[in-house]
Amino acid sequence: MGRLVRALAVAGSAVVLAAGMVSLTLTTPASAASLTEVTNFGTNPSNLRMHLYVPDRLATRPAILVAVHYCTGTGPGFYSGTQFASLADRYGYIVVYPSATRSGQCFDVYSSQALRRDGGSDPVSIMSMVRYVQQRYSTGQVFVTGVSSGAMMTNVLLGNYPDVFAAGAAFAGVPHSCFATTGGSTWNSQCANGQVIRTAQQWGDLVRNAYPGYTGPRPRMQLWHGTNDETLRYPNFGEEIKQWTNVHGLSQTPTYTDTPQSGHTRTRYGGSGPMAPVEAISMQGVPHNLPVNAAEAIRFFGLDGSAPPTGTPTTPPTAVPTTTPPPTQPPTQPPTQPPTPPPGGGCAVSYTVNAWNTGLTTAITITNRGSTAINGWSLSFTLPAGQSIVSGWNASYSPSSGAVTARNASYNGTIGPNASVGIGFQASHTGNTGKPATVSLNGTECALS
């Protein structure tokens, strides 16, 4: 699927572009049923490229789908590596494929310009592409989908332009503004590692602040994430759910949960139907290079009934070519000295469970209330009977049930004075979704909330 790279640049990866591309500078529509490059499409502050796919048969007032590639990718590569164009042939919508041209071919989801409406950079360029198509076709609703860097951009576009986009589908992304940086940096290690934890209200405010004063309807959001994502780690999935449920004024408790296929847990918020305001699919054991289920995204958008279908897709969900994993930062070696006990002041642990019929996720925040750093830590607790850890993040967990010890990862072994570390896990349960009675950090019991 494409993995983000340090400084949002990747070396040693290439995608073969589709042959026979034609540069278009006229104002007439692109040739039907062919991928066509469009130039001079409007304001383009970040020098993106635009490719357009218009199927032979268009629905009445066809929808526009913006399909945004992963780092090291291109629009033509995303066109040939996913099913969005073939589904456009079936259902009659138009697809816009932006291409990033900066080093590493990642989209700007980090600058202050990109994170506010009409602030500049890539979102403004993409909006020019949308308006170009709207001016040349009698179009309907607008949607956006993307993978990795493109999933981040999906979050950004829905936040910046809620009056333009009806819905989005983000495959392995992070919340709007999670990747924000200062000083010109293009990489946010804390966000990538799933360490940026905020309240639902704080996440929602970041979206609302992207377009101050807007009071209209908000786009629906479909989220996909693998529990073993090694690039944009799994906690980002929960933070996205917090953000978009808050934006819609919804509870974080699912209104509907099912298992559409083995290893997939689907939760819906604010409704139980196929077009709920927020839909989230957790993919057990799947890494960052996750399959892109284009048909399910199109279903969520409501586009699978826009024209009489001529059949159902026979090709399984596709995975975009994997790229070099990012050396996000030099790994911190685990401390060699024995873990230090919490200094005077003790420790506090926030333990939050989000459960459904047979499963749950737990978000844990460990806070050092002392005046000196803790170097190396282990958190001990006893899971309620019937709970068994399936996977975890930001710590190693052993054993999977009963008296469990969570030990620090290589990059979060130090907890500074009055600082916190966020960890968590996904577990199965047989009915008891409670929390431990006590939690101890390096042998010292912590205040538990």
NORZICOR-V407148 format. One record per residue. SS is DSSP state (alpha for helix, beta for strand, coil for the rest). PHI is phi in degrees with one decimal (none if undefined). PSI is psi in degrees with one decimal (999 if undefined). Layout:
ss: <SS SS>
phi: <PHI PHI>
psi: <PSI PSI>
This chain:
ss: <coil coil coil coil coil alpha alpha alpha coil coil coil coil coil coil coil coil coil coil coil coil coil coil beta beta coil coil coil coil coil coil coil coil coil coil beta beta beta beta coil coil coil coil coil coil coil coil coil coil beta beta beta beta beta beta coil coil coil coil coil coil coil coil coil beta beta beta beta beta coil coil coil coil coil coil alpha alpha alpha alpha alpha alpha alpha coil coil alpha alpha alpha alpha alpha alpha alpha alpha coil coil beta beta beta beta beta beta coil coil coil coil coil coil coil coil coil coil coil coil coil coil coil coil coil coil coil coil coil alpha alpha alpha alpha alpha alpha alpha alpha alpha alpha alpha alpha alpha alpha alpha alpha coil coil coil coil coil beta beta beta beta beta beta coil alpha alpha alpha alpha alpha alpha alpha alpha alpha alpha alpha alpha coil coil coil coil beta beta beta beta beta beta beta coil coil coil coil coil coil coil coil coil coil coil coil coil coil coil coil coil alpha alpha alpha alpha coil coil coil coil coil coil coil alpha alpha alpha alpha alpha alpha alpha alpha alpha alpha alpha coil coil coil coil coil coil coil coil coil beta beta beta beta beta beta beta coil coil coil coil coil coil coil coil alpha alpha alpha alpha alpha alpha alpha alpha alpha alpha alpha alpha alpha coil coil coil coil coil coil coil coil beta beta beta coil coil coil coil coil beta beta beta beta beta beta coil coil coil coil coil coil coil coil beta beta beta beta beta beta coil coil coil coil coil coil coil coil beta coil alpha alpha alpha alpha alpha alpha alpha alpha coil alpha alpha alpha coil coil coil coil coil coil coil coil coil coil coil coil beta coil coil coil coil coil coil coil coil coil coil coil coil coil coil coil coil coil coil coil coil coil coil coil coil coil coil coil coil beta beta beta beta beta beta beta beta beta coil coil coil beta beta beta beta beta beta beta beta beta beta coil coil coil coil coil beta beta coil coil beta beta beta beta beta coil coil coil coil coil beta beta beta beta beta beta coil beta beta beta beta coil coil coil coil beta beta beta beta beta beta coil coil coil coil coil beta beta coil coil coil coil beta beta beta beta beta beta beta beta beta coil coil coil coil coil coil coil coil coil coil beta beta beta coil coil beta beta coil beta beta coil>
phi: <none 92.9 -117.2 -66.3 -126.3 -57.5 56.3 50.8 -136.9 -126.0 -111.0 75.0 -128.9 -145.1 -121.1 -74.9 -78.1 -64.9 -78.2 78.2 -69.7 -118.4 -78.9 -119.5 -118.6 -79.4 -96.5 -81.5 -61.4 -65.5 -58.0 -64.2 58.7 -143.1 -83.1 -128.7 -82.2 -114.5 -113.9 55.1 -87.5 137.2 -56.6 -143.7 -64.2 -110.8 58.9 -73.0 -103.6 -127.1 -120.2 -128.9 -121.5 -118.6 -70.7 -60.9 -110.7 -100.8 -68.1 -62.5 46.1 -62.4 -71.7 -111.7 -115.2 -93.4 -114.0 -110.1 -78.1 -85.1 -58.4 72.6 -90.2 -142.3 -58.3 -59.8 -66.1 -70.0 -60.1 -80.5 -97.3 -132.7 -96.7 -62.4 -71.9 -65.8 -71.2 -64.2 -59.3 -79.9 -115.0 80.7 -101.9 -104.5 -116.9 -106.4 -116.5 -73.6 -128.8 -77.6 -118.0 -72.1 -56.3 89.0 53.2 -107.1 -90.7 -78.5 -123.7 -126.1 -79.5 -64.0 -65.1 -73.2 -97.7 -140.9 -58.6 55.9 -78.6 126.7 63.9 -59.9 -57.8 -66.4 -61.8 -65.9 -63.8 -63.3 -63.9 -61.5 -66.5 -57.2 -68.7 -60.7 -73.3 -109.1 -136.1 -83.3 -95.4 -106.4 -70.9 -118.5 -131.4 -143.6 -142.5 -170.4 -122.5 58.3 -56.9 -67.9 -70.0 -59.9 -65.6 -59.5 -60.2 -65.2 -64.9 -65.0 -74.2 -75.1 -131.1 -67.4 -84.7 -103.6 -95.4 -84.3 -167.8 -142.0 -134.7 -110.4 -100.1 64.0 -120.6 -139.3 -64.0 -55.4 76.0 -62.3 -88.5 -57.7 -131.1 -126.4 70.5 86.1 -65.8 -113.4 -131.7 -121.2 -63.8 -60.7 -65.2 -57.9 -85.0 72.8 -102.6 -91.2 -114.5 -131.1 -74.1 -59.2 -62.9 -64.0 -64.0 -62.5 -62.5 -62.7 -67.5 -62.7 -72.8 -70.0 -142.7 -59.3 88.7 -73.2 -126.9 -81.3 -65.5 -108.1 -66.1 -74.9 -135.4 -112.7 -120.5 -128.6 -157.9 -89.5 -66.3 -103.5 -60.4 -95.9 -109.4 -117.5 -64.4 -54.9 -55.2 -60.1 -61.4 -64.5 -68.7 -62.4 -60.7 -54.3 -62.6 -79.5 -68.1 -66.9 -58.1 -89.7 70.3 -110.7 -72.8 -81.0 -83.5 -61.3 -92.6 -158.7 -139.4 -150.7 -123.3 -64.6 -155.6 -56.2 85.3 -106.3 -112.1 -108.7 -119.9 -123.6 -128.7 82.4 170.7 -106.9 -81.4 -70.6 -125.1 -62.1 -56.8 -134.4 -130.8 -132.6 -118.4 -93.6 -111.9 -64.3 74.7 -91.2 -83.0 -61.3 -79.1 -89.5 -70.6 -96.2 -88.7 -62.2 -62.6 -71.6 -65.2 -64.5 -61.5 -61.8 -70.1 84.7 -89.0 -77.4 -119.8 -75.2 -145.4 -57.4 -68.5 -102.9 149.5 -109.0 -58.7 -102.0 -86.6 -66.6 -51.5 -99.7 -108.1 -72.6 -52.4 -69.4 -115.4 -60.7 -65.6 -83.0 -77.8 -60.8 -168.7 -58.6 -62.1 -83.2 -71.2 -58.3 -62.4 -89.6 -79.7 -59.9 -56.5 -89.0 -70.7 -57.3 -70.0 -50.1 115.3 74.8 -145.9 -135.1 -130.4 -96.8 -130.3 -116.3 -107.0 -120.9 -112.4 -130.6 -56.5 -126.5 -141.7 -159.0 -120.4 -126.2 -104.6 -120.6 -116.8 -102.5 -117.9 -87.2 -88.2 -85.9 -101.5 -127.8 -74.0 -98.3 -110.8 86.8 -145.1 -139.3 -112.2 -114.2 -160.6 -111.1 -69.6 -58.4 -57.4 95.0 -90.4 -142.9 -70.1 -97.7 -158.3 -144.6 -140.2 63.4 -165.6 -102.4 -121.0 -157.5 -72.6 -85.5 -147.7 72.4 -79.3 -104.3 -120.8 -102.5 -113.3 -58.5 -80.4 -66.1 -102.9 -134.1 -74.0 -107.6 -116.8 -70.4 -57.1 59.1 -104.0 -132.4 -129.5 -105.2 -134.4 178.5 -156.6 -109.4 -141.8 -94.0 -150.4 -111.9 132.5 -91.2 -108.9 -75.6 -115.8 -61.9 -75.5 -140.0 -137.4 -123.1 -109.7 49.9 88.3 -108.4 -66.6 -106.9 -65.0 -112.0 -134.5>
psi: <-6.8 122.6 143.6 156.9 159.4 137.6 25.3 44.3 141.9 138.8 151.3 25.6 139.8 147.6 130.5 126.0 149.1 140.6 158.7 24.4 142.3 130.1 133.3 122.9 -4.8 170.4 4.6 157.4 154.0 157.1 134.2 146.3 30.7 149.4 125.1 134.2 137.1 128.1 166.2 44.6 -3.4 -163.9 127.9 70.9 -23.6 15.1 41.3 158.2 154.6 128.8 145.6 135.0 119.1 116.1 165.2 -41.1 119.3 141.0 162.2 127.8 69.3 143.9 159.2 129.9 122.1 120.4 113.8 125.6 171.5 169.8 144.1 -2.0 -177.8 163.6 -49.8 -36.3 -38.8 -34.5 -48.2 -20.1 -2.0 171.8 7.2 -36.0 -42.2 -34.0 -29.2 -37.4 -35.7 -37.2 -3.7 26.1 168.0 140.1 129.9 128.8 98.7 153.6 127.4 142.3 -3.7 168.3 130.5 -14.7 44.3 157.1 151.3 105.3 20.3 -26.8 156.7 -30.0 -41.3 -22.0 17.0 153.1 128.6 26.9 -21.0 -172.3 -154.1 -42.6 -37.0 -41.5 -42.9 -38.6 -33.0 -37.4 -43.5 -46.3 -34.1 -47.5 -41.5 -35.2 -19.2 -9.8 151.8 85.1 164.4 -131.8 160.3 136.5 163.3 143.3 157.2 166.0 132.3 -111.6 -38.1 -30.6 -38.5 -43.6 -32.8 -46.1 -42.8 -46.5 -39.0 -34.7 -41.8 -32.7 62.7 -19.1 -7.8 -46.4 132.8 -30.2 164.1 160.5 115.2 117.3 106.3 63.4 -160.7 163.5 160.4 129.1 -1.1 -36.8 8.5 137.4 169.7 162.3 18.6 -0.2 148.6 7.0 134.6 96.5 -39.1 -44.5 -47.0 -37.5 6.1 27.6 -1.7 100.7 123.2 166.9 161.4 -39.4 -42.0 -43.1 -44.0 -38.0 -35.1 -39.2 -47.1 -34.3 -15.8 -23.5 76.1 139.7 -9.8 131.3 8.9 -172.7 153.4 148.4 148.2 155.4 132.6 129.7 137.9 137.2 141.0 139.5 -22.2 24.1 117.2 -3.5 -52.3 91.5 158.2 -32.0 -26.2 -29.7 -48.5 -36.0 -36.3 -42.9 -45.1 -48.0 -50.8 -27.3 -38.5 -41.2 -36.1 1.4 34.2 159.9 153.0 -0.8 123.0 144.9 -10.3 137.1 135.2 -180.0 89.9 -26.1 166.4 129.2 -5.4 126.9 118.9 127.0 143.1 146.9 131.1 6.6 158.1 -6.4 177.7 -9.5 45.6 157.8 -39.6 131.2 133.7 130.8 113.1 128.7 104.3 127.7 5.8 134.4 -168.5 -33.2 68.3 155.0 142.3 107.4 82.9 -37.6 -37.5 -33.9 -44.0 -37.2 -45.3 -37.3 -19.5 16.3 -8.4 -2.4 13.0 -20.2 153.6 120.8 145.6 8.4 176.5 151.6 136.3 -13.2 133.9 163.1 138.7 148.0 129.3 148.3 134.8 142.1 175.3 128.8 151.4 129.1 80.2 -32.4 154.7 124.1 139.6 125.1 141.7 144.9 142.1 -21.1 158.9 146.1 140.6 143.1 156.6 131.1 178.2 133.8 -24.5 -154.3 160.7 143.7 124.0 128.0 104.8 124.1 133.1 107.4 152.7 -163.3 -46.6 7.6 170.7 158.5 147.2 126.2 126.1 129.6 121.2 123.8 128.6 109.6 1.9 -177.9 -2.6 160.6 150.4 122.7 102.7 127.1 155.2 137.1 123.5 136.3 160.6 118.8 144.0 152.9 135.9 -12.4 138.6 124.7 130.5 -43.0 160.1 172.7 150.6 12.5 162.0 140.4 131.0 136.0 -169.1 -12.3 171.8 -135.4 104.9 143.5 125.6 124.3 147.2 151.2 175.6 -24.4 -2.4 32.3 -16.7 129.2 110.6 170.4 130.1 21.3 166.6 157.1 136.1 130.8 178.8 175.8 162.1 140.1 157.9 161.7 162.0 18.7 -28.0 109.0 23.0 -174.3 165.6 156.5 -35.9 156.0 134.5 138.1 116.8 40.2 -4.1 126.7 137.8 154.6 127.2 131.2 999>
